[in-house]
Amino acid sequence: MNTDFTFWGHNCFLVETDSEALLIDPWLNDSGAFFGSWHQWPPNGHLREAVRKRCAEKSLRIYLTHEHQDHFDQDTLRLFAGHPDCTVHIPAYKDKFLRDALLGLHLRTVEMDESAEAGAQIRFRLFIDDSGINHDSAIFVRAPDFTFFNQNDCKLFDRMPMLHKALGQVDYYSVQFSGANWHPACFDLPEEQRRQLARKKVLSKLRNVLGGIKTLAPRFFIPAAGPAFFPFLDPALNSGVGNIFVHQDELDKYLVQNGIHNTLYLRPGERVGEDTSHAPVTCPTADQLRLYRASHRNSWDEIDDTFAKERFEQVLQRRLAAIKSIALPAGTPTLAFNWGPGDDDWLQVDLAANAIVHAPTPPAPCEIVKASTKYFSLMCGNERWQDIALSLQASVQRIPDVYNTIANIFLFADESNLAESLVQNLNLPTERIAIAHQGQRYEINRYCPHQGGDLAYASIDDDMNVVCPRHSWRFDLGCEGMCKTSGMSINAVRLDKTD
């Protein structure tokens, strides 16, 4: 039985036999994602019809890893609404946003949990991260001729030893290697501090990728799921220098330095195979950016600005009402939203007091989001707040510059799961574990206070920091397990020395 395996750009892969096809995360539009800020690099919109034709005469299963717009692209999915034998498979997330959106597209949808398998000639199962505001998944595909593990954006690095045992031989492994959030690009910071923060995040990401490759030991590694490029934003974001959106040449340099030589660098539309390899894809040139802007529309310019302060206040009040029964710590930062130069161009949310404040310039601690009225008009509608943040159209300032999980959840969670996400974070399991480093034993909280990563699989760096395997948060064993960038702790206690 012949099996084809094709990469179509970003995180879109197609596995197919003569009669069956599995299409993963198709994002093949020309208008980008996150309100036109993110675009596929290299571009792949011209391949939409080719993908549709390849799937037309086959029993088609589409797998969507999660609901971010660069993985869940409604424009591309509409191509398959008339397919006579098409089923969309998604993880059985507690939040039903993705399921409900697919039903609105009139696509047959099946939710799967981790115990389920699907497919006939092409079998697949999934692994889910459904913690708080994070909904993501990885998929393991067993085709007639090969196996493929696509981790995409899913932060399962604390489960890698278990995955290695569960999956067996992995022929092809793919995982995101480039950053994908608004920090530090959108934050009001001195330029050198921003560059240093970006570099730390890049190295943490690359270390996780390297760890995944070494643990799973695939025959080949395929970098994917980024980076995107940003033709209508600050051109500096496209360089991969001084920000988290690094390109494949940076990845290649890091992997080669660490002894990894089995990477396949694919272009959209290319078949995956042992002899498929290229030089890494580099960042777009100034000429490529200019030509792309000339031939593509800026979707942000087409969004209607319907902002009204009263309506925004109602939205904020609804979110506060959803969490009114939850006691938040007294030191929780105030959130402030600002859209103009006047004193009336502000709204503050005192999270600890569960109240709206009409005043400019909030007291510390606080987090201030400054943006256009168009940005805040989107926050008043049906769009997801985390998608709006990923438009990178806002400027953010934290006073002091300390991450706060509660504020982050309020800014990113959907209204429907805001309360549940807060409760889940405030009530992490209290299990304690013992670890050892350089002959000294410590007792620590097992689960990271950021997003619940399992610290039983953490590493300890040369500076005596316990490094969370999910997002590389560092907790100083010499300072009772304190994370110096967030003020959160894993409550480390020194025990008797080991023999």
C-alpha positions as CSV (number, residue, x, y, z in Angstrom):
1,M,0.0,0.0,0.0
2,N,1.4,3.4,-1.1
3,T,1.5,6.1,1.5
4,D,2.2,9.8,0.7
5,F,3.3,12.3,3.4
6,T,3.3,16.0,2.4
7,F,4.1,19.2,4.3
8,W,1.9,22.1,3.3
9,G,3.3,24.9,5.4
10,H,3.2,26.0,9.1
11,N,1.7,23.0,10.9
12,C,-0.2,21.5,8.0
13,F,0.6,17.9,7.1
14,L,-1.2,15.5,4.8
15,V,-0.9,11.7,5.2
16,E,-2.7,9.7,2.5
17,T,-3.2,6.3,1.0
18,D,-5.1,5.5,-2.2
19,S,-8.4,5.8,-0.4
20,E,-7.9,7.6,2.9
21,A,-6.4,11.0,4.0
22,L,-5.5,12.6,7.2
23,L,-5.1,16.4,7.1
24,I,-3.6,18.2,10.1
25,D,-4.1,21.9,11.0
26,P,-4.8,23.3,7.5
27,W,-4.0,27.0,7.4
28,L,-3.9,27.9,3.7
29,N,-5.4,31.4,3.4
30,D,-4.0,34.6,2.0
31,S,-5.4,36.9,4.8
32,G,-3.3,35.6,7.7
33,A,-4.4,34.9,11.3
34,F,-5.0,37.0,14.4
35,F,-6.7,39.7,12.5
36,G,-4.2,39.8,9.7
37,S,-1.0,40.1,11.9
38,W,0.4,36.6,11.4
39,H,1.1,35.2,7.9
40,Q,2.5,31.9,6.8
41,W,6.2,31.8,6.1
42,P,7.0,30.7,3.4
43,P,3.5,31.7,2.0
44,N,1.2,28.7,1.1
45,G,-2.1,30.3,0.2
46,H,-1.5,29.4,-3.5
47,L,-1.7,25.7,-2.5
48,R,-5.3,25.7,-1.2
49,E,-6.8,24.1,-4.4
50,A,-4.0,21.5,-4.6
51,V,-4.8,20.3,-1.1
52,R,-8.5,20.2,-1.8
53,K,-8.0,18.2,-4.9
54,R,-5.7,15.7,-3.2
55,C,-8.4,15.1,-0.6
56,A,-11.5,15.2,-2.9
57,E,-11.8,11.5,-3.8
58,K,-10.8,10.0,-0.4
59,S,-12.3,9.3,3.0
60,L,-11.0,12.5,4.7
61,R,-10.3,13.0,8.4
62,I,-9.1,16.5,9.5
63,Y,-7.4,16.8,12.8
64,L,-7.3,20.2,14.6
65,T,-4.8,20.4,17.4
66,H,-6.3,23.5,19.1
67,E,-8.3,26.6,18.4
68,H,-5.6,29.2,17.7
69,Q,-6.3,30.8,14.4
70,D,-3.0,29.6,12.8
71,H,-4.2,26.0,13.4
72,F,-8.0,26.5,13.2
73,D,-8.5,28.5,10.0
74,Q,-12.2,28.7,9.2
75,D,-11.6,30.0,5.6
76,T,-9.6,26.8,4.8
77,L,-12.0,24.5,6.5
78,R,-14.9,25.9,4.4
79,L,-13.2,24.2,1.4
80,F,-14.3,20.8,2.8
81,A,-17.8,21.7,3.9
82,G,-19.2,19.9,0.7
83,H,-16.8,16.9,1.0
84,P,-19.1,13.8,1.0
85,D,-16.9,11.8,3.5
86,C,-15.2,14.3,5.8
87,T,-14.9,14.1,9.6
88,V,-13.2,16.7,11.8
89,H,-11.5,15.2,14.9
90,I,-10.7,17.4,17.8
91,P,-9.6,16.9,21.4
92,A,-12.4,16.6,24.0
93,Y,-11.5,19.9,25.7
94,K,-13.6,21.0,28.7
95,D,-14.1,24.3,26.9
96,K,-16.4,23.7,23.9
97,F,-15.4,26.8,21.8
98,L,-13.8,24.7,19.1
99,R,-16.6,22.2,18.9
100,D,-19.3,24.8,18.7
101,A,-17.4,26.8,16.0
102,L,-17.1,23.7,13.9
103,L,-20.7,22.9,14.2
104,G,-21.4,26.4,12.9
105,L,-19.3,25.5,9.8
106,H,-21.6,22.5,9.3
107,L,-18.7,20.1,9.5
108,R,-19.2,16.7,11.1
109,T,-17.1,16.8,14.3
110,V,-15.9,14.0,16.6
111,E,-14.4,14.7,20.0
112,M,-11.6,12.4,21.1
113,D,-10.0,11.7,24.5
114,E,-6.6,10.2,25.1
115,S,-7.9,6.7,25.3
116,A,-9.4,6.8,21.8
117,E,-7.9,5.9,18.4
118,A,-9.3,6.7,15.0
119,G,-8.7,6.0,11.4
120,A,-8.6,2.8,9.3
121,Q,-5.5,2.5,7.2
122,I,-4.1,5.6,8.9
123,R,-4.4,5.2,12.6
124,F,-4.0,8.1,15.1
125,R,-4.3,8.9,18.7
126,L,-3.7,12.1,20.7
127,F,-2.2,13.6,23.8
128,I,-4.0,16.5,25.5
129,D,-2.9,19.5,27.6
130,D,-6.1,21.0,29.0
131,S,-4.9,23.0,31.9
132,G,-6.6,26.3,32.6
133,I,-6.5,28.6,29.6
134,N,-4.2,26.3,27.7
135,H,-5.9,24.0,25.3
136,D,-3.6,22.1,23.0
137,S,-2.8,18.6,21.8
138,A,-0.3,16.4,20.0
139,I,-1.1,13.7,17.6
140,F,0.7,10.4,16.9
141,V,0.1,8.9,13.5
142,R,0.7,5.3,12.5
143,A,0.6,5.0,8.7
144,P,1.3,1.8,6.8
145,D,4.9,2.9,6.1
146,F,5.9,5.2,9.0
147,T,5.0,6.8,12.3
148,F,4.7,10.5,12.9
149,F,4.5,12.4,16.2
150,N,3.3,16.0,15.7
151,Q,3.7,17.9,19.0
152,N,3.1,21.4,17.3
153,D,2.7,24.0,20.1
154,C,1.7,21.6,22.8
155,K,3.8,21.9,26.0
156,L,4.1,18.2,26.8
157,F,7.8,18.3,27.6
158,D,7.1,17.1,31.2
159,R,5.6,13.9,29.7
160,M,8.4,13.1,27.3
161,P,9.7,10.0,29.2
162,M,6.1,8.6,29.3
163,L,5.6,9.4,25.6
164,H,8.8,7.6,24.7
165,K,7.5,4.4,26.3
166,A,4.0,4.8,24.8
167,L,5.0,5.6,21.2
168,G,7.8,3.3,20.5
169,Q,9.7,4.0,17.3
170,V,9.0,7.5,16.0
171,D,10.1,8.0,12.3
172,Y,9.2,11.7,12.1
173,Y,8.9,14.1,14.9
174,S,7.7,17.7,14.6
175,V,7.4,20.4,17.2
176,Q,7.2,24.2,17.3
177,F,10.6,25.8,17.8
178,S,9.8,29.5,17.5
179,G,8.0,31.8,19.9
180,A,4.3,32.5,19.7
181,N,3.1,35.1,22.3
182,W,3.1,38.8,23.0
183,H,5.9,38.9,25.6
184,P,8.3,40.6,25.3
185,A,7.5,42.0,21.9
186,C,4.5,44.1,23.0
187,F,5.9,45.1,26.4
188,D,7.1,48.6,27.3
189,L,10.7,47.7,28.3
190,P,14.2,49.2,27.7
191,E,15.4,47.7,24.4
192,E,18.3,45.9,25.8
193,Q,16.1,44.3,28.5
194,R,13.7,43.2,25.8
195,R,16.5,41.6,23.8
196,Q,17.8,39.8,26.8
197,L,14.4,38.5,27.8
198,A,13.8,37.3,24.2
199,R,17.1,35.5,24.1
200,K,16.4,33.7,27.4
201,K,13.0,32.6,26.0
202,V,14.5,31.5,22.7
203,L,17.2,29.4,24.4
204,S,14.6,27.8,26.8
205,K,12.5,26.9,23.7
206,L,15.4,25.4,21.9
207,R,16.5,23.4,24.9
208,N,13.0,21.9,25.1
209,V,13.1,21.0,21.4
210,L,16.5,19.4,21.8
211,G,15.3,17.5,24.9
212,G,12.3,16.2,22.9
213,I,14.5,15.0,20.0
214,K,17.0,13.3,22.4
215,T,14.2,11.6,24.4
216,L,12.1,10.4,21.4
217,A,15.1,9.6,19.2
218,P,13.2,10.0,15.9
219,R,14.7,9.0,12.6
220,F,14.1,12.6,11.4
221,F,13.1,15.9,12.9
222,I,10.8,18.3,11.1
223,P,10.6,21.9,12.5
224,A,7.2,23.4,11.9
225,A,4.3,25.4,13.5
226,G,6.3,28.6,13.0
227,P,7.7,31.1,12.7
228,A,5.0,33.1,11.0
229,F,5.9,36.5,9.7
230,F,4.3,39.9,10.2
231,P,4.2,41.9,6.9
232,F,2.0,44.7,8.3
233,L,3.6,45.1,11.7
234,D,7.1,46.4,12.8
235,P,9.6,45.0,10.2
236,A,12.0,44.1,13.0
237,L,9.7,41.3,14.1
238,N,10.5,39.5,10.9
239,S,14.3,39.3,11.4
240,G,14.3,36.8,14.3
241,V,16.9,39.0,16.0
242,G,16.1,40.5,19.4
243,N,12.7,38.8,19.5
244,I,11.3,35.3,20.1
245,F,10.2,34.7,16.5
246,V,13.5,33.0,15.4
247,H,13.9,31.3,12.0
248,Q,15.2,27.9,10.9
249,D,18.8,29.0,10.5
250,E,19.0,29.9,14.2
251,L,17.5,26.5,15.1
252,D,19.9,24.7,12.7
253,K,22.9,26.3,14.3
254,Y,21.7,25.3,17.8
255,L,20.9,21.7,16.8
256,V,24.1,21.1,14.9
257,Q,26.1,22.5,17.9
258,N,24.4,19.9,20.0
259,G,25.0,16.9,17.7
260,I,21.6,16.8,15.9
261,H,22.0,16.2,12.1
262,N,18.8,14.5,11.1
263,T,16.6,17.6,10.5
264,L,14.5,18.0,7.4
265,Y,13.8,21.6,6.3
266,L,10.8,21.5,4.1
267,R,9.0,24.0,1.9
268,P,5.2,24.1,1.5
269,G,4.0,21.4,-1.0
270,E,7.0,19.1,-0.6
271,R,6.7,15.4,0.1
272,V,8.4,14.2,3.3
273,G,11.0,11.5,2.9
274,E,14.6,10.5,3.8
275,D,16.0,12.3,0.8
276,T,14.0,15.5,1.5
277,S,16.3,18.1,3.0
278,H,17.3,21.6,2.3
279,A,19.1,24.5,3.7
280,P,17.0,26.1,6.5
281,V,14.4,28.6,5.6
282,T,15.6,32.1,6.5
283,C,13.7,35.2,7.4
284,P,12.0,37.2,4.6
285,T,14.1,39.8,2.9
286,A,13.0,43.5,2.5
287,D,12.1,42.9,-1.1
288,Q,10.0,39.8,-0.3
289,L,8.2,41.8,2.4
290,R,7.5,44.6,0.0
291,L,6.2,42.3,-2.7
292,Y,4.0,40.5,-0.3
293,R,2.4,43.7,1.1
294,A,1.8,44.8,-2.5
295,S,-0.2,41.7,-3.3
296,H,-2.0,41.0,0.0
297,R,-4.5,43.0,1.9
298,N,-4.1,44.1,5.5
299,S,-7.1,42.6,7.3
300,W,-6.6,44.9,10.3
301,D,-7.5,47.9,8.2
302,E,-10.8,46.2,7.2
303,I,-12.1,45.8,10.8
304,D,-14.9,48.1,11.9
305,D,-14.2,50.3,14.9
306,T,-17.4,50.2,17.0
307,F,-15.9,51.0,20.4
308,A,-18.0,52.5,23.1
309,K,-16.7,52.9,26.7
310,E,-20.0,52.0,28.2
311,R,-20.1,48.7,26.3
312,F,-16.5,47.8,27.3
313,E,-17.4,48.5,30.9
314,Q,-20.3,46.1,30.6
315,V,-18.0,43.4,29.3
316,L,-15.6,43.9,32.1
317,Q,-18.4,43.8,34.7
318,R,-19.6,40.5,33.2
319,R,-16.2,39.0,33.6
320,L,-15.9,40.3,37.2
321,A,-19.4,38.8,38.0
322,A,-18.2,35.4,36.8
323,I,-15.4,35.4,39.4
324,K,-17.1,37.3,42.2
325,S,-17.2,34.3,44.5
326,I,-13.5,33.6,44.2
327,A,-11.3,35.2,46.8
328,L,-8.2,36.6,45.1
329,P,-5.0,37.6,46.9
330,A,-4.8,41.2,48.2
331,G,-1.7,41.8,46.1
332,T,-3.3,40.9,42.8
333,P,-2.4,43.6,40.3
334,T,-4.9,46.1,39.0
335,L,-5.6,45.8,35.3
336,A,-5.9,49.1,33.3
337,F,-7.0,49.7,29.8
338,N,-6.1,52.9,28.0
339,W,-7.1,54.0,24.4
340,G,-6.3,57.7,24.3
341,P,-4.6,60.8,26.0
342,G,-7.5,61.9,28.1
343,D,-8.3,61.1,31.7
344,D,-11.6,59.6,30.5
345,D,-9.8,57.2,28.1
346,W,-9.2,54.7,30.9
347,L,-10.9,51.8,32.7
348,Q,-9.4,50.0,35.6
349,V,-10.2,46.5,36.9
350,D,-9.4,46.1,40.6
351,L,-9.3,42.3,40.6
352,A,-8.9,41.8,44.4
353,A,-11.9,44.1,45.1
354,N,-13.9,42.9,42.1
355,A,-14.6,46.4,41.0
356,I,-14.4,48.8,38.1
357,V,-12.5,52.0,38.7
358,H,-12.9,55.2,36.6
359,A,-9.5,56.8,36.8
360,P,-6.2,57.1,34.9
361,T,-2.8,55.9,36.0
362,P,-3.5,52.9,38.3
363,P,-1.4,52.4,41.5
364,A,1.2,49.7,41.6
365,P,1.1,46.7,41.3
366,C,-0.7,47.0,38.0
367,E,-0.7,45.9,34.3
368,I,-1.6,48.5,31.7
369,V,-2.8,47.6,28.2
370,K,-2.7,50.5,25.7
371,A,-4.2,50.1,22.3
372,S,-6.5,51.7,19.7
373,T,-10.2,51.9,20.2
374,K,-10.4,49.3,17.3
375,Y,-8.5,46.8,19.5
376,F,-10.9,47.3,22.5
377,S,-13.9,47.2,20.2
378,L,-12.8,43.6,19.3
379,M,-12.7,42.8,23.1
380,C,-16.4,43.9,23.3
381,G,-17.5,41.4,20.6
382,N,-17.4,37.7,20.2
383,E,-13.7,37.4,19.5
384,R,-11.5,35.5,21.9
385,W,-9.3,37.7,24.0
386,Q,-6.2,35.6,23.6
387,D,-6.6,35.8,19.8
388,I,-6.8,39.6,20.1
389,A,-3.7,39.7,22.2
390,L,-1.9,37.7,19.6
391,S,-2.6,40.4,17.0
392,L,0.4,42.1,18.7
393,Q,-1.5,45.4,18.3
394,A,-1.2,46.5,21.9
395,S,1.5,47.9,24.2
396,V,1.7,46.4,27.7
397,Q,3.4,47.8,30.8
398,R,3.7,46.0,34.2
399,I,4.5,48.0,37.3
400,P,6.6,46.3,38.7
401,D,7.7,44.1,35.8
402,V,6.5,40.9,37.5
403,Y,4.4,38.2,35.9
404,N,1.1,37.5,37.6
405,T,-0.9,34.4,36.8
406,I,-4.3,35.7,37.9
407,A,-4.0,38.9,35.8
408,N,-2.9,36.7,32.9
409,I,-5.8,34.4,33.2
410,F,-8.2,37.4,33.3
411,L,-6.7,38.8,30.1
412,F,-6.6,35.5,28.2
413,A,-9.4,33.2,29.3
414,D,-12.7,33.0,27.6
415,E,-15.6,34.4,29.8
416,S,-17.1,30.9,29.8
417,N,-14.0,29.3,31.4
418,L,-12.6,32.2,33.3
419,A,-13.8,31.1,36.8
420,E,-12.8,27.5,36.2
421,S,-9.3,28.5,35.1
422,L,-8.7,30.7,38.1
423,V,-10.0,28.0,40.5
424,Q,-7.8,25.4,38.8
425,N,-4.7,27.6,39.2
426,L,-5.5,28.6,42.8
427,N,-6.0,25.0,43.8
428,L,-3.1,23.2,42.3
429,P,-2.4,19.8,43.9
430,T,-0.3,20.1,47.0
431,E,1.8,17.0,46.5
432,R,5.4,17.3,47.6
433,I,8.4,15.5,46.2
434,A,12.0,15.1,47.1
435,I,14.8,16.0,44.6
436,A,18.6,15.9,44.9
437,H,21.3,18.2,43.5
438,Q,25.0,17.9,44.1
439,G,24.5,15.7,47.2
440,Q,21.9,17.9,48.8
441,R,18.2,16.8,49.0
442,Y,15.3,19.2,48.8
443,E,11.5,18.9,49.2
444,I,9.5,21.0,46.7
445,N,5.9,21.3,45.4
446,R,5.5,18.8,42.6
447,Y,3.5,21.1,40.3
448,C,4.6,24.4,38.9
449,P,2.5,27.4,40.1
450,H,2.5,28.9,36.6
451,Q,0.4,26.3,34.7
452,G,0.8,23.0,36.6
453,G,3.9,21.5,34.9
454,D,5.1,18.4,36.6
455,L,8.4,19.2,38.3
456,A,9.2,15.5,38.9
457,Y,10.6,15.8,35.3
458,A,12.3,19.2,35.9
459,S,16.0,19.8,35.4
460,I,18.3,21.7,37.7
461,D,20.7,24.2,36.1
462,D,24.1,25.3,37.2
463,D,22.7,28.2,39.2
464,M,20.6,25.8,41.4
465,N,17.3,26.7,39.6
466,V,14.7,24.0,39.2
467,V,13.6,24.5,35.6
468,C,10.0,23.6,34.7
469,P,9.9,21.4,31.6
470,R,6.9,23.1,30.2
471,H,7.7,26.8,30.0
472,S,11.2,26.9,31.6
473,W,10.2,28.8,34.7
474,R,13.1,28.8,37.1
475,F,12.8,28.4,40.9
476,D,15.9,29.1,43.0
477,L,16.7,26.4,45.5
478,G,19.0,28.8,47.3
479,C,16.1,31.1,47.8
480,E,13.5,28.6,49.1
481,G,12.3,27.9,45.6
482,M,11.4,31.4,44.6
483,C,10.9,32.4,41.0
484,K,12.5,35.8,40.8
485,T,10.6,37.0,37.7
486,S,7.1,36.2,39.2
487,G,7.5,36.1,42.9
488,M,5.9,32.7,43.0
489,S,7.4,29.8,44.8
490,I,7.7,26.0,44.9
491,N,8.5,26.2,48.7
492,A,11.8,24.4,48.6
493,V,13.0,23.0,51.9
494,R,16.5,21.6,52.5
495,L,16.6,18.1,53.8
496,D,19.4,15.9,55.1
497,K,22.2,15.4,52.6
498,T,22.3,12.2,50.5
499,D,25.0,9.7,51.1
